[in-house]
Each structure stands twice: as C-alpha cells, then as structure tokens.
Amino acid sequence: MSLSVAIQMDPIESIDINADSTFALGLEAERRGHRLYHYLVNDLSYENGRVLSHVRPLTLRREIGNHFSLGTPRRLDLGAETDVILMRQDPPFHMGYITATHLLELICNETLVVNDPVSVRNAPEKIFLAKFPELMPPTLITRNGRDVEAFREEYKDVVIKPLYGNGGKGVVRVRDDDENMKSLIELFQDFYVEPFIVQKYLPEVRQGDKRIILVDGEAVGAINRVPAKGEARSNMHVGGRAEKTELTQREMEICEAIGPTLREQGLIFVGIDVIGDYLTEINVTSPTGIQEIERFDGTNIAAIIWDAIEKRAS
C-alpha cells in the first residue's frame, strides 16, 4: 500500500530531528513507500467545495543540518489527492487551530485525518480530562478569583496553568504561604480571555511526570520525565530529564479506562501525562515522546502508529 500523505506542521527547518515525533513519523512513512507533502497551516484554504493547500513534496533523512529536501510547490486538493493528513502543528490551541479542524473536517469522508479533527476540536488537553473525574487530581477550571483563592485555601499547595498552553509554558506553583496569589490571578485574568486551570500540587512530580503513548486506545510505551532542580515543571522543553520506565498497575488501569473513548473518537496517536496515581493531561493535538521511548527500550512507536493508520486507511 502506497499512500499520499500530507503533513500539516510547523516549519520543517527548525525541528530537532532527535526529538521531533513528526520527523520520526515521516521517516517511517518513507520506509513504507508513502509519498510525503509538507505544508503550513497558513497554506490551507477552502474554495468552492474543496479544501486545498500549497504543498511541497518532502524527503527526509537523519542528518543534522541536512535533514530534509522540499520539491517544487504545487496546490493540492487535499480531499481528492491525498490518502492521509497528519495534523501535527504545535499548539497553542486557539481560533486558528480550531478553524483548521473545521476545514479538515470537510474532507474526513474522503481522506483520513490523524487525529480526527472533530475529536481534536472537542478534546482540549486539559478540559478533556473532565470526562474522567475519577482519574484526575483535585482540579478547578475558572476565571473567578474568589474560587481560585478558596481552592488554594482548601488544598494549600497548587499549580496554576493556562488552559490552552503547551510545553509547560506559564505553569506556576503557588505554595500556601505565597503572598503573590492575588497578583498572579490578576495576571492570568488580564492575559487570557478564557478560564485557567488550577490543580492540587502533586509532590510525586519530584519522582517524575510519566508520558505514556497510546495508539488506537492501547498503551504502547512510556518515558518518565524528571524536573530539573529548582523546577516544578517536568516538560523536556524546560529542562526535564527523560528516564526509562515501565507502567505501574495504576497506570495500566488509567489507560484501560480511557482507551475505548480514544478509539471511538478516532484519536489514533495520544500522549497522556500521569503523576503518581493521577491523570493530569490527555494530549491529542501534537503528542511527543516517541523518539525518547525508542532510544530507551527499542520500541518503534512510529511503526505502530503507521500500522494503525494503514489499517484505517484501507
């Protein structure tokens, strides 16, 4: 099976080829004989019943500083001329992101979009958690300052996050004796038009924040991300250290609980975050971590993802 694959992502020039999950997916697609096209979300258009994009044929290679070649630009009818679209641009999740899901939804009956754009739109990472309240830590989603202060009064040590952020940006820990709480609430209210999320701080994060990859609802691998000294955040974008790990019984229970929902909603490639016994995020927009997992235990998750994609595409 040779597929025509369009990858909607960020500029290919700036990626880290030793960490980027989209790069690994592209290499695996090439190994299988699939044809790749690259485009940016701003190249996407709707015109007279068709969803089109300015694309360039893409060739990849694992050579630092020489990791890609782009062919002659052309305008492609994504519904009629592609078999698979990988929606892989990074958040933040804003109206531009949402608009892209609406456009790609128009061609879902013709072309397999991974992940399903309707489900991506309906599953913002930190709100999607609310479908599984029994798995998540004590959590508040609000813009109301009094509610935030009451929540902090109850749980003492809390973490405040932007609702639609990514990579650990804007995540702040506020201890019981921190006098900056009111100012921090004001900053979030002034900077963000949407509510923000407040969660009980989980001290288990010092032992790591586990990223678990699920493919078509099944757990296939994990890494543990340990915060740097002096950091409350474990994201590798802000200095977190990746470690080899195995799934605990509780983590397997979490995966089994959410797996059927992910599968039903066409969320083929998902990364969840688990701290201690709690599910803290469900990443469906542009999950990462598959290269780190392969380096630690040899599991080629890109191949597992393509097995699932090819099965659905057929």
Summary of the structure (lengths in Angstrom):
residues: 314
radius of gyration: 20.0
end to end distance: 8.5
largest distance: 61.0
contacts: 981
relative contact order: 0.15
helix: 35%
strand: 28%
